[in-house]
Amino acid sequence: MSSWKIKEIDNLQSVSSEELRKIQHKYPGFVPIIIHGKNVELKKTRYITKGQLTFRKFVEIVRQNCSGITPHDILFFTANGIFIPSQQQIDKIYNSYKKDDGFLHIHVWTEHNFFSMTGRC
């Protein structure tokens, strides 16, 4: 597991703008994220993470919290309909794609139509 501090906050989707400001004051430098799974079962959907974390590291953590996928399944991540570069830092993604509610909403899904990495169709 990475040394980066990542927290899950209960009921993050129902947080008011005032409560969001309190969270951001309590965790300066952290980014509030909500993950929406299309055909992926997510154990956790709400995170707050350090802005300096690369998206690649964050994806590893999200992948660990997905049910029903194999290591060979490809996951796709978008923010506002744009694929997110894996080397980009979370704070830059947040500043570019955060919604009016103050959260970074990331959509994740998998496609089962692609050729499997195991060599089977």
C-alpha positions as YAML, in Angstrom:
chain: A
units: angstrom
residues:
- id: 1
  name: MET
  ca: [0.00, 0.00, 0.00]
- id: 2
  name: SER
  ca: [1.17, 3.49, -0.75]
- id: 3
  name: SER
  ca: [2.38, 5.81, 1.99]
- id: 4
  name: TRP
  ca: [-0.10, 8.43, 0.81]
- id: 5
  name: LYS
  ca: [-2.89, 9.22, 3.23]
- id: 6
  name: ILE
  ca: [-6.31, 8.51, 1.79]
- id: 7
  name: LYS
  ca: [-9.47, 8.73, 3.83]
- id: 8
  name: GLU
  ca: [-13.03, 7.74, 3.19]
- id: 9
  name: ILE
  ca: [-15.61, 10.14, 4.55]
- id: 10
  name: ASP
  ca: [-19.13, 8.87, 5.17]
- id: 11
  name: ASN
  ca: [-22.02, 10.56, 3.39]
- id: 12
  name: LEU
  ca: [-19.73, 12.77, 1.30]
- id: 13
  name: GLN
  ca: [-22.41, 13.04, -1.41]
- id: 14
  name: SER
  ca: [-24.78, 14.78, 0.98]
- id: 15
  name: VAL
  ca: [-22.23, 17.33, 2.23]
- id: 16
  name: SER
  ca: [-23.29, 20.97, 2.01]
- id: 17
  name: SER
  ca: [-20.96, 23.66, 0.73]
- id: 18
  name: GLU
  ca: [-20.33, 24.83, 4.32]
- id: 19
  name: GLU
  ca: [-19.43, 21.31, 5.43]
- id: 20
  name: LEU
  ca: [-17.18, 20.97, 2.38]
- id: 21
  name: ARG
  ca: [-15.33, 24.13, 3.44]
- id: 22
  name: LYS
  ca: [-14.87, 22.65, 6.93]
- id: 23
  name: ILE
  ca: [-13.48, 19.43, 5.44]
- id: 24
  name: GLN
  ca: [-11.10, 21.40, 3.21]
- id: 25
  name: HIS
  ca: [-10.01, 23.51, 6.20]
- id: 26
  name: LYS
  ca: [-9.45, 20.40, 8.33]
- id: 27
  name: TYR
  ca: [-7.55, 18.63, 5.50]
- id: 28
  name: PRO
  ca: [-5.65, 21.36, 3.62]
- id: 29
  name: GLY
  ca: [-4.02, 20.08, 0.45]
- id: 30
  name: PHE
  ca: [-6.52, 17.23, 0.20]
- id: 31
  name: VAL
  ca: [-8.99, 16.76, -2.67]
- id: 32
  name: PRO
  ca: [-12.58, 15.47, -2.20]
- id: 33
  name: ILE
  ca: [-13.45, 12.83, -4.80]
- id: 34
  name: ILE
  ca: [-16.63, 10.92, -5.60]
- id: 35
  name: ILE
  ca: [-16.30, 7.81, -7.79]
- id: 36
  name: HIS
  ca: [-19.27, 6.72, -9.94]
- id: 37
  name: GLY
  ca: [-19.17, 3.12, -11.19]
- id: 38
  name: LYS
  ca: [-21.06, 2.27, -14.38]
- id: 39
  name: ASN
  ca: [-20.67, -1.51, -14.54]
- id: 40
  name: VAL
  ca: [-18.10, -1.84, -11.76]
- id: 41
  name: GLU
  ca: [-19.10, -2.67, -8.20]
- id: 42
  name: LEU
  ca: [-17.30, -0.27, -5.87]
- id: 43
  name: LYS
  ca: [-16.83, -0.94, -2.16]
- id: 44
  name: LYS
  ca: [-15.96, 2.73, -1.56]
- id: 45
  name: THR
  ca: [-17.15, 5.69, -3.58]
- id: 46
  name: ARG
  ca: [-16.05, 8.70, -1.55]
- id: 47
  name: TYR
  ca: [-12.44, 9.67, -0.92]
- id: 48
  name: ILE
  ca: [-10.35, 12.58, 0.24]
- id: 49
  name: THR
  ca: [-6.72, 12.35, -0.84]
- id: 50
  name: LYS
  ca: [-3.53, 14.39, -1.00]
- id: 51
  name: GLY
  ca: [-3.37, 16.58, -4.09]
- id: 52
  name: GLN
  ca: [0.22, 15.54, -4.89]
- id: 53
  name: LEU
  ca: [-0.83, 11.92, -5.42]
- id: 54
  name: THR
  ca: [-0.60, 10.82, -9.05]
- id: 55
  name: PHE
  ca: [-3.76, 9.55, -10.62]
- id: 56
  name: ARG
  ca: [-2.01, 6.22, -11.31]
- id: 57
  name: LYS
  ca: [-1.56, 5.63, -7.55]
- id: 58
  name: PHE
  ca: [-5.16, 6.60, -6.91]
- id: 59
  name: VAL
  ca: [-6.33, 4.12, -9.58]
- id: 60
  name: GLU
  ca: [-4.44, 1.34, -7.78]
- id: 61
  name: ILE
  ca: [-6.37, 2.09, -4.62]
- id: 62
  name: VAL
  ca: [-9.73, 2.28, -6.42]
- id: 63
  name: ARG
  ca: [-8.95, -1.01, -8.19]
- id: 64
  name: GLN
  ca: [-8.38, -2.68, -4.80]
- id: 65
  name: ASN
  ca: [-11.85, -1.51, -3.78]
- id: 66
  name: CYS
  ca: [-13.63, -2.95, -6.85]
- id: 67
  name: SER
  ca: [-15.52, -6.23, -6.69]
- id: 68
  name: GLY
  ca: [-15.93, -8.67, -9.54]
- id: 69
  name: ILE
  ca: [-12.97, -7.62, -11.65]
- id: 70
  name: THR
  ca: [-9.82, -9.54, -12.46]
- id: 71
  name: PRO
  ca: [-6.28, -8.16, -12.73]
- id: 72
  name: HIS
  ca: [-6.72, -8.46, -16.51]
- id: 73
  name: ASP
  ca: [-9.81, -6.27, -16.68]
- id: 74
  name: ILE
  ca: [-9.21, -2.81, -18.06]
- id: 75
  name: LEU
  ca: [-10.78, 0.06, -16.13]
- id: 76
  name: PHE
  ca: [-11.56, 3.36, -17.82]
- id: 77
  name: PHE
  ca: [-11.64, 6.62, -15.82]
- id: 78
  name: THR
  ca: [-13.09, 9.94, -16.96]
- id: 79
  name: ALA
  ca: [-13.84, 13.33, -15.46]
- id: 80
  name: ASN
  ca: [-16.37, 15.46, -17.35]
- id: 81
  name: GLY
  ca: [-16.20, 12.96, -20.21]
- id: 82
  name: ILE
  ca: [-12.41, 13.31, -20.62]
- id: 83
  name: PHE
  ca: [-10.00, 10.41, -20.04]
- id: 84
  name: ILE
  ca: [-7.65, 11.24, -17.16]
- id: 85
  name: PRO
  ca: [-3.87, 10.97, -17.80]
- id: 86
  name: SER
  ca: [-2.37, 8.53, -15.29]
- id: 87
  name: GLN
  ca: [0.76, 10.60, -14.64]
- id: 88
  name: GLN
  ca: [-1.17, 13.76, -13.72]
- id: 89
  name: GLN
  ca: [-1.43, 14.84, -10.09]
- id: 90
  name: ILE
  ca: [-4.83, 14.76, -8.40]
- id: 91
  name: ASP
  ca: [-4.76, 18.49, -7.56]
- id: 92
  name: LYS
  ca: [-4.31, 19.42, -11.24]
- id: 93
  name: ILE
  ca: [-7.14, 17.11, -12.22]
- id: 94
  name: TYR
  ca: [-9.27, 18.63, -9.46]
- id: 95
  name: ASN
  ca: [-8.57, 22.20, -10.60]
- id: 96
  name: SER
  ca: [-9.43, 21.32, -14.20]
- id: 97
  name: TYR
  ca: [-12.50, 19.13, -13.70]
- id: 98
  name: LYS
  ca: [-14.15, 19.81, -10.33]
- id: 99
  name: LYS
  ca: [-17.89, 20.34, -10.40]
- id: 100
  name: ASP
  ca: [-19.79, 23.32, -8.99]
- id: 101
  name: ASP
  ca: [-20.44, 21.32, -5.80]
- id: 102
  name: GLY
  ca: [-16.69, 21.39, -5.04]
- id: 103
  name: PHE
  ca: [-16.06, 17.69, -5.67]
- id: 104
  name: LEU
  ca: [-14.09, 15.90, -8.34]
- id: 105
  name: HIS
  ca: [-16.52, 13.40, -9.86]
- id: 106
  name: ILE
  ca: [-14.76, 10.50, -11.58]
- id: 107
  name: HIS
  ca: [-16.60, 7.89, -13.62]
- id: 108
  name: VAL
  ca: [-15.18, 4.37, -13.89]
- id: 109
  name: TRP
  ca: [-16.25, 1.43, -16.01]
- id: 110
  name: THR
  ca: [-14.90, -1.65, -17.70]
- id: 111
  name: GLU
  ca: [-15.53, -3.09, -21.14]
- id: 112
  name: HIS
  ca: [-15.67, -6.85, -21.48]
- id: 113
  name: ASN
  ca: [-15.48, -6.76, -25.28]
- id: 114
  name: PHE
  ca: [-11.71, -6.24, -25.46]
- id: 115
  name: PHE
  ca: [-9.30, -9.08, -26.11]
- id: 116
  name: SER
  ca: [-8.26, -10.57, -22.78]
- id: 117
  name: MET
  ca: [-4.63, -10.28, -21.65]
- id: 118
  name: THR
  ca: [-4.65, -14.03, -21.02]
- id: 119
  name: GLY
  ca: [-4.83, -14.69, -24.76]
- id: 120
  name: ARG
  ca: [-8.43, -15.97, -24.70]
- id: 121
  name: CYS
  ca: [-11.29, -14.34, -26.54]
...
